[in-house]
Amino acid sequence: MSLMLVGNKGEWSEVYTLFTLLGDKKLFAGDAELNKIENLFYPIIKIIRSESDGDFEYAIDGDLVIISGGKDELRIPVETFLDESIKLLATIKKSTGSFGISEVERFMTSVNCKSLKAKSTSKTDIRIVIHDPKINQTAELGFSIKSQLGSHATLLNAGKTTNFIYQIVGFTPTIEELNSINNIDTKNKIKDKIGAIINLGGKLTFVKLEQDIFKNNLVLIDSLLPDILAETIKIFFTSNLTSIEDLSHHITQINPLNYDTQFAHTFYEYKIKRFLTDIALGMTPSKVWTGIYDATGGYLLVKENGDILCYHIYNRNQFEDYLFKNTKLETASSTRHGFGKIYEDNGLFYFKLNLQIRFK
């Protein structure tokens, strides 16, 4: 057999998650500060993994993992998965770029795990049947896997779909001034271009999103969400604030949408948390969002120390806090996604800014 599997740290983290959970036999919850909650866990009944040739089940029976879906039923000691996960973690940590691990791949093949990434068309990377002791019931839940072992994962990927269009009001530049601003090519060129626009008396006023599907997805969550995000992005590109939490606190203080704050309602934070949760569990900018979650169980986070934490199962508030405290805005490629240049339309000037969200 030729050894062909090659992947980055994030992709190998999916296999690590499978091995570790089968070895641990339980799923631990995490708090907003990424600590394991030792007394809050869910016993795992089985894990279902989709491969190109069908579904395979890894059922836990005492100290054995019973694997079905292939030609023969396999019975592998739980301890074996734990040993393999420890070796895999050590290799992932010391590797760079894309890499193969022949020894691990041989074991994967022997237990019908044939690919690094489970076959999926949704945000679900792994399906787990857990037992909930509180209600004495089992449930099959889909999880999205995020790993801290490699580079920080994105929550929302940039695209032309995530461009926000602003009109530049009070702005009458000469052709030279216009070209001069558009040709700025510094390290923080978007910020510097906006600074130059402001110096010439210009002010960015949100008009619309570039793509209507994303706009309508946002309006479905909250009718004013496009305006809230447009203000948040503008603050990001005109200040030193990057974290979602800091940006939300700032927008709350300036209250650009003039909410009634006499009773200290957390309008902005609440709506931004709803948005983060829907993005995390199913919504994408380019597809019509119906409110149906793909990742019904939430997120599994692979920490740098190898711990796997579960966020969401029946605890939405904790999941929202985790997303809120652990994400930030960042500047994507302006050339690739077509933003960050002044352009004219019917005698009016416009400027596009882009939304991309990454885990810290």
C-alpha positions as CSV (number, residue, x, y, z in Angstrom):
1,M,0.0,0.0,0.0
2,S,1.3,3.5,-0.9
3,L,1.2,6.0,1.9
4,M,-0.5,9.0,0.5
5,L,-2.2,11.0,3.2
6,V,-0.7,14.5,3.6
7,G,-2.3,17.4,5.5
8,N,-1.7,20.4,7.7
9,K,-2.0,20.6,11.4
10,G,-5.7,21.5,11.3
11,E,-6.5,18.5,9.1
12,W,-4.5,16.0,11.2
13,S,-6.3,17.5,14.2
14,E,-9.5,15.8,13.0
15,V,-7.9,12.4,13.2
16,Y,-6.4,13.3,16.6
17,T,-9.9,14.3,17.8
18,L,-11.3,10.9,16.7
19,F,-8.5,8.9,18.5
20,T,-8.6,11.0,21.6
21,L,-12.4,11.0,22.1
22,L,-12.4,7.2,21.7
23,G,-9.6,6.9,24.2
24,D,-11.2,9.3,26.7
25,K,-14.7,7.8,26.2
26,K,-16.2,11.2,27.2
27,L,-16.6,14.8,26.0
28,F,-15.6,17.6,28.4
29,A,-17.2,21.0,28.3
30,G,-15.1,24.1,28.3
31,D,-15.6,27.6,29.7
32,A,-15.2,31.0,27.9
33,E,-11.6,31.2,29.0
34,L,-10.8,27.8,27.3
35,N,-10.6,25.9,30.6
36,K,-11.9,22.3,30.9
37,I,-14.9,22.0,33.2
38,E,-13.9,18.8,35.0
39,N,-17.4,18.0,36.4
40,L,-19.3,18.7,33.2
41,F,-18.8,15.9,30.6
42,Y,-20.9,13.6,28.4
43,P,-20.2,9.9,28.1
44,I,-19.7,9.0,24.4
45,I,-21.8,6.1,23.1
46,K,-20.3,6.1,19.6
47,I,-18.7,8.2,16.9
48,I,-19.9,8.1,13.3
49,R,-17.4,9.1,10.6
50,S,-18.4,9.6,6.9
51,E,-15.8,8.3,4.4
52,S,-16.1,8.3,0.6
53,D,-17.2,4.6,0.7
54,G,-19.8,5.0,3.4
55,D,-20.3,5.6,7.2
56,F,-18.3,3.9,9.8
57,E,-19.3,3.6,13.5
58,Y,-16.9,3.5,16.4
59,A,-19.0,2.2,19.4
60,I,-17.6,2.2,22.9
61,D,-18.2,-1.0,24.8
62,G,-16.4,-0.9,28.1
63,D,-12.7,-1.0,27.3
64,L,-13.2,-1.9,23.7
65,V,-14.1,0.2,20.5
66,I,-16.3,-1.9,18.2
67,I,-15.9,-0.7,14.6
68,S,-18.6,-1.5,12.1
69,G,-19.4,-0.5,8.5
70,G,-16.5,-2.4,6.8
71,K,-16.4,-6.0,5.7
72,D,-15.6,-7.2,9.2
73,E,-16.5,-6.0,12.7
74,L,-13.4,-4.9,14.5
75,R,-12.7,-4.8,18.2
76,I,-9.9,-2.5,19.3
77,P,-8.9,-1.8,22.9
78,V,-9.7,1.8,24.0
79,E,-6.1,2.1,25.3
80,T,-4.8,1.6,21.7
81,F,-6.6,4.8,20.6
82,L,-5.2,6.7,23.5
83,D,-1.6,5.5,22.7
84,E,-2.0,6.5,19.0
85,S,-3.4,9.9,19.9
86,I,-0.4,10.7,22.2
87,K,2.0,9.8,19.3
88,L,-0.1,11.7,16.8
89,L,-0.2,14.9,19.0
90,A,3.6,14.8,19.4
91,T,4.1,14.6,15.6
92,I,1.6,17.3,14.8
93,K,3.3,19.7,17.3
94,K,6.8,19.3,15.8
95,S,5.7,19.3,12.1
96,T,5.3,22.3,9.8
97,G,3.4,22.9,6.5
98,S,1.8,19.8,5.0
99,F,3.1,16.5,6.2
100,G,2.4,12.7,6.2
101,I,2.7,10.3,9.2
102,S,3.2,6.8,7.8
103,E,3.0,5.0,11.2
104,V,-0.3,6.8,12.1
105,E,-1.7,6.2,8.6
106,R,-1.1,2.5,8.9
107,F,-3.1,2.4,12.1
108,M,-5.8,4.6,10.5
109,T,-6.2,2.2,7.6
110,S,-6.5,-0.7,10.1
111,V,-9.5,0.9,11.8
112,N,-11.3,2.1,8.6
113,C,-10.2,5.7,9.0
114,K,-9.2,6.4,5.4
115,S,-9.0,10.2,5.1
116,L,-7.9,13.2,7.2
117,K,-11.1,15.1,6.7
118,A,-14.4,13.4,7.1
119,K,-16.6,13.7,4.0
120,S,-18.9,16.6,4.6
121,T,-20.9,19.2,2.8
122,S,-21.8,21.1,5.9
123,K,-20.1,22.6,8.9
124,T,-20.1,19.1,10.6
125,D,-16.7,17.5,10.8
126,I,-17.7,14.6,13.2
127,R,-20.9,13.1,14.5
128,I,-21.0,11.8,18.1
129,V,-23.8,10.0,19.9
130,I,-23.6,11.1,23.6
131,H,-25.5,10.2,26.7
132,D,-26.9,13.1,28.6
133,P,-27.1,12.1,32.3
134,K,-29.4,15.0,33.2
135,I,-32.3,13.8,31.0
136,N,-31.1,10.2,30.7
137,Q,-31.3,10.3,26.9
138,T,-28.9,9.8,24.0
139,A,-28.5,12.2,21.1
140,E,-26.6,12.2,17.9
141,L,-24.9,15.6,17.4
142,G,-22.8,17.1,14.7
143,F,-19.7,19.1,15.6
144,S,-17.3,21.4,13.8
145,I,-13.7,20.9,14.8
146,K,-11.4,23.9,15.4
147,S,-7.7,23.4,16.3
148,Q,-5.2,25.6,18.1
149,L,-2.4,23.2,17.0
150,G,-1.9,25.1,13.7
151,S,-2.6,28.6,12.6
152,H,-5.7,30.2,14.0
153,A,-8.9,29.1,12.3
154,T,-11.3,31.5,10.6
155,L,-14.9,31.8,11.7
156,L,-16.0,33.8,8.7
157,N,-13.9,33.6,5.5
158,A,-13.6,36.8,3.5
159,G,-14.9,37.0,-0.1
160,K,-16.6,39.6,-2.3
161,T,-19.7,38.3,-0.6
162,T,-18.5,40.0,2.7
163,N,-17.8,43.4,1.2
164,F,-19.7,46.4,2.8
165,I,-20.2,49.5,0.6
166,Y,-19.9,53.0,2.1
167,Q,-20.6,56.4,0.4
168,I,-17.9,59.0,1.1
169,V,-19.9,62.1,1.9
170,G,-18.4,65.6,2.1
171,F,-15.6,64.6,-0.3
172,T,-14.6,66.5,-3.4
173,P,-11.1,65.4,-4.3
174,T,-9.0,66.5,-7.2
175,I,-7.9,63.7,-9.7
176,E,-4.4,63.9,-8.2
177,E,-5.8,63.5,-4.6
178,L,-7.9,60.6,-5.7
179,N,-5.0,58.8,-7.4
180,S,-2.7,59.6,-4.5
181,I,-5.1,57.9,-2.0
182,N,-5.8,54.9,-4.2
183,N,-2.0,54.4,-4.7
184,I,-1.2,54.2,-1.0
185,D,0.6,50.9,-0.5
186,T,1.7,50.9,3.1
187,K,1.5,48.0,5.6
188,N,-1.8,49.4,6.9
189,K,-2.9,50.7,3.5
190,I,-6.7,50.5,4.2
191,K,-6.4,52.4,7.4
192,D,-4.1,54.9,5.8
193,K,-6.5,55.4,2.9
194,I,-9.4,56.1,5.2
195,G,-7.2,58.5,7.2
196,A,-6.4,60.4,4.0
197,I,-10.1,60.5,3.1
198,I,-11.0,61.9,6.5
199,N,-8.2,64.5,6.2
200,L,-9.9,65.7,3.0
201,G,-13.2,66.1,4.9
202,G,-14.7,62.8,3.8
203,K,-16.9,60.6,6.0
204,L,-17.8,57.0,5.4
205,T,-21.6,56.3,5.5
206,F,-22.8,52.8,5.1
207,V,-25.0,52.2,2.1
208,K,-25.4,48.5,1.5
209,L,-23.7,45.1,1.2
210,E,-22.2,44.1,-2.1
211,Q,-24.2,40.8,-2.2
212,D,-27.9,40.6,-1.4
213,I,-27.8,37.0,-0.1
214,F,-25.5,37.9,2.7
215,K,-27.5,41.0,3.4
216,N,-30.7,39.1,3.7
217,N,-29.1,36.4,5.8
218,L,-28.1,39.1,8.3
219,V,-31.5,40.7,8.2
220,L,-33.0,37.3,9.0
221,I,-31.0,37.3,12.2
222,D,-31.7,40.9,13.0
223,S,-33.1,43.7,10.7
224,L,-30.4,46.1,11.9
225,L,-27.5,43.7,11.8
226,P,-26.1,45.0,8.5
227,D,-25.8,48.5,10.1
228,I,-24.3,47.1,13.3
229,L,-21.6,45.1,11.4
230,A,-20.9,48.1,9.1
231,E,-20.2,50.3,12.1
232,T,-18.1,47.6,13.7
233,I,-16.0,47.1,10.6
234,K,-15.5,50.9,10.3
235,I,-14.3,51.1,13.9
236,F,-11.9,48.2,13.2
237,F,-10.4,50.0,10.2
238,T,-10.1,53.4,12.0
239,S,-8.8,52.3,15.4
240,N,-6.4,49.9,17.1
241,L,-9.3,47.7,18.3
242,T,-9.4,44.2,16.8
243,S,-11.2,41.8,19.1
244,I,-14.9,41.3,18.8
245,E,-15.3,41.9,22.5
246,D,-13.5,45.2,22.4
247,L,-15.2,46.4,19.3
248,S,-18.6,45.5,20.7
249,H,-17.9,47.4,23.9
250,H,-16.8,50.4,21.9
251,I,-19.8,50.4,19.6
252,T,-22.0,50.2,22.7
253,Q,-20.4,53.3,24.2
254,I,-20.9,55.4,21.0
255,N,-24.3,53.9,20.3
256,P,-24.4,54.8,16.5
257,L,-27.9,53.3,16.1
258,N,-29.3,55.4,18.9
259,Y,-30.8,52.5,20.9
260,D,-32.6,53.4,24.1
261,T,-29.9,52.6,26.7
262,Q,-31.6,54.0,29.8
263,F,-32.0,50.5,31.2
264,A,-28.6,49.3,30.1
265,H,-29.8,46.7,27.6
266,T,-26.9,45.1,25.8
267,F,-28.3,45.6,22.3
268,Y,-25.0,45.4,20.3
269,E,-23.4,42.5,22.3
270,Y,-26.6,40.4,22.1
271,K,-27.0,40.8,18.4
272,I,-23.3,40.3,17.6
273,K,-23.4,37.1,19.7
274,R,-26.4,35.8,17.7
275,F,-24.5,36.6,14.5
276,L,-21.3,34.7,15.6
277,T,-23.4,31.7,16.7
278,D,-25.3,31.4,13.4
279,I,-22.0,31.8,11.4
280,A,-20.4,29.1,13.6
281,L,-23.2,26.6,13.3
282,G,-24.4,26.9,9.7
283,M,-24.8,30.3,8.0
284,T,-22.4,31.1,5.1
285,P,-22.4,34.4,3.2
286,S,-23.1,32.9,-0.2
287,K,-26.0,30.6,0.5
288,V,-29.6,31.4,1.6
289,W,-29.7,31.0,5.4
290,T,-32.9,29.4,6.7
291,G,-31.9,29.2,10.4
292,I,-31.2,25.5,10.3
293,Y,-28.0,24.5,12.1
294,D,-25.5,22.0,10.5
295,A,-23.3,21.6,13.5
296,T,-26.1,20.7,15.9
297,G,-23.7,19.9,18.8
298,G,-21.5,23.0,18.4
299,Y,-17.7,23.1,18.3
300,L,-14.9,20.9,19.5
301,L,-11.8,22.8,20.2
302,V,-8.4,21.1,20.1
303,K,-6.2,23.0,22.5
304,E,-2.4,23.4,22.2
305,N,-1.9,21.0,25.2
306,G,-4.1,18.3,23.4
307,D,-7.2,18.8,25.5
308,I,-10.4,18.7,23.5
309,L,-13.2,21.0,24.8
310,C,-16.8,20.9,23.7
311,Y,-18.8,24.1,23.3
312,H,-22.6,24.3,22.9
313,I,-24.4,21.1,23.8
314,Y,-27.5,22.5,25.4
315,N,-25.5,25.4,26.8
316,R,-25.9,28.2,24.2
317,N,-24.8,31.0,26.6
318,Q,-21.4,29.5,27.2
319,F,-20.9,28.9,23.5
320,E,-21.8,32.5,22.7
321,D,-19.4,33.7,25.4
322,Y,-16.6,31.5,23.9
323,L,-17.1,32.9,20.4
324,F,-17.4,36.5,21.7
325,K,-14.2,36.4,23.8
326,N,-12.1,34.4,21.4
327,T,-12.6,36.0,17.9
328,K,-11.3,39.1,16.2
329,L,-11.6,41.0,12.9
330,E,-8.7,40.9,10.5
331,T,-7.8,42.5,7.2
332,A,-8.1,40.1,4.2
333,S,-6.5,40.5,0.8
334,S,-7.9,43.7,-0.7
335,T,-6.8,42.8,-4.2
336,R,-8.3,39.3,-4.1
337,H,-11.6,40.5,-2.6
338,G,-11.9,43.8,-4.4
339,F,-12.1,46.4,-1.7
340,G,-10.2,49.3,-0.3
341,K,-10.2,51.6,-3.4
342,I,-12.2,54.8,-3.9
343,Y,-14.5,54.6,-6.9
344,E,-17.0,56.9,-8.5
345,D,-20.6,56.1,-9.6
346,N,-23.0,58.7,-10.9
347,G,-20.8,61.6,-9.5
348,L,-20.7,60.0,-6.0
349,F,-17.7,58.5,-4.4
350,Y,-17.7,55.0,-2.7
351,F,-15.3,52.8,-0.7
352,K,-15.7,49.1,0.2
353,L,-14.6,47.5,3.4
354,N,-14.5,43.8,4.0
355,L,-15.5,41.5,6.9
356,Q,-13.3,38.6,8.0
357,I,-13.4,37.0,11.4
358,R,-10.7,34.7,12.9
359,F,-10.1,33.0,16.2
360,K,-7.5,34.6,18.4
